[in-house]
Amino acid sequence: MRHLLDTQTLSKDLALRILDVAEDMADTQSREVKKLPTLRGKTVVNLFFEDSTRTRISFEAAAKRLSADVINFAAKGSSVSKGESLKDTAQTLQAMGADAVVIRHSASGAPRTLATSGWISAGVVNAGDGTHEHPTQALLDAFTIRKRRFGADSRGKDLAGVRVVIVGDVLHSRVARSNVWLLTTLGAEVVLVTPPTLIPQNISGWPVRVLYDLDEALAERLDAVMMLRIQLERMHAAFFPSEREYSRRWGLDPARLERLTGDSIVLHPGPMNRGLEISADAADSPRSTVLEQVANGVSVRMAVMYLLLAGERMDDAMGSGQEQIR
């Protein structure tokens, strides 16, 4: 059984394969009947140890549109809240005959532990682990950028020459980490813009350029600007003087939105803190892809489920992707 655990070890060929299958899935979603029989008889479990209605519903919609049976398992109010271990939970799912487990966990590395422990034979998809990675979010972001850039003729194309600016709370963002690795793998140039207090300590190995001034970054040519959510729930110290000061220096306000040129687009992984990292004008502008990202997320997650469970081995198709899908 194969797993999708991160983007750092995802090969370019494999990433493009997922995006191309997602294009096929997106085409089916414009039909009157959106449901496909592909995963009939398969059981997908959404195992969420952290709250995330948006991501869980997206995975649930993806699995159901492929005709899989879906079981939603939330940690709150379950045996987990009474002290049951990840191992016990995994063995319970194994006994239930789960074919795939979509896991979201506050501990970095929990999906890899589940995938490599031998506790379960199901495929494991990382839906976000700690401050580590969120691979399907990066895939849907890349899909969105590619779709906006190339339109209907995007299959097989990478992001060479695309410049993406990622702005905000990089320190706590698994979305930023997954996007750095995936976008770079696809050929894009990535620039991080963040307060000095919200950059991870050691990013010397990251293939990025770091700036601390958003206006400086916006003065350069860019194709996409991705505004990260300020994760106040993970902050136990003062990382910036005030929310007002943060918005003034690093928020995408109407004036900065006006400075965007050409076909530059605005992305946000959601949920948005309107008025903090992004203004209502920016969130609702024609440049905004926020709602497209939500729709594209279903198609991308359908592609991942299809490739994991429909009998087609990703690594056979892509060769060098074996480190990631195993």
Buried (B, 14 or more C-beta within 10 A) or exposed (E): BBBBBBBBBBBBBBBBBBBBBBBEBBEBBEEEEBEBEBBEEBBBBBBBBBEBEEBBBBBBBBBBBBBBBBBBBBBEEEEBEEEEEBEEBBEBBBEEEBBBBBBBBEEBBBBBBBBEEEBBEBBBBBBBBBBBBBBBBBBBBBBBBBBBBEEEEBBEBBBEEBBBBBBBBBBBBBBBBBBBBBBBBBEBBBBBBBBEEBBBEEBEEBEBEBBBEBEEBBEEEBBBBBBBBBBEEBBEEEBBEEBEEBBEBBBBBEEBBEEBEEEBBBBBBBEBBBBBBBBEBBBEBEBBBBEBBBBBBBBBBBBBBBBBBEEEBBBEBBEEBBBBBB
